[in-house]
Amino acid sequence: MDHCDIESIFLVRIGTERPTWTLTDDSNAIVLGAAPRMKSLAVGLDDADAARVSGLGDVVARVQSAMTLSGGRFDVFLVGKRISDRIWRGVASADPGFAPAESMIAAWDMRESGNVVRFPVPRAS
């Protein structure tokens, strides 16, 4: 399978040719989505691939990994970095030369606001 076929599978299944991936320390499943916090598909990594991804540091790096998707097994490049002590995020690409733009990298780091409700603080008169 060449990189055009893999990108076509990503496009049909996830909605983009280069999906964002997220790995957490509690599982070997990598979650793929069209945006950093979208979850469209989970794919299991073997122990060695998961260990290599969780070995990524604060600088963007590339890890080659095998994925099984749509009945086929193929190699992809997971380009990403550690976001926190428990989360790694990046972009999956079939192109070995793919380099994410600075704006794409900045989107990985953005924290979710969560379910926080801010109550107004009474002012002293």
LINZI-V232287 format. One record per backbone hydrogen bond with DSSP energy under -1.0 kcal/mol. NH is the residue of the N-H (numbers start at 1). CO is the residue of the C=O. Records with the same first field share a line. If there is no record, write none. Layout:
BEGIN
NH = CO ; CO
END
This chain:
BEGIN
6 = 2
7 = 3
8 = 4
9 = 5
10 = 6
11 = 7
12 = 8
13 = 9
14 = 10
15 = 10
20 = 33
21 = 90
22 = 31
23 = 88
25 = 86
27 = 24
30 = 43
31 = 22
32 = 41
33 = 20
38 = 35
40 = 32
41 = 32
43 = 30
45 = 28
50 = 46
51 = 47
52 = 48
53 = 49
54 = 50
56 = 53
61 = 80
63 = 78
65 = 76
67 = 74
69 = 72
72 = 69
74 = 67
76 = 65
77 = 93
78 = 63
79 = 91
80 = 61
81 = 89
82 = 57
83 = 87
84 = 87
88 = 23
89 = 81
90 = 21
91 = 79
92 = 19
93 = 77
98 = 95
105 = 101
106 = 102
107 = 103
116 = 114
END
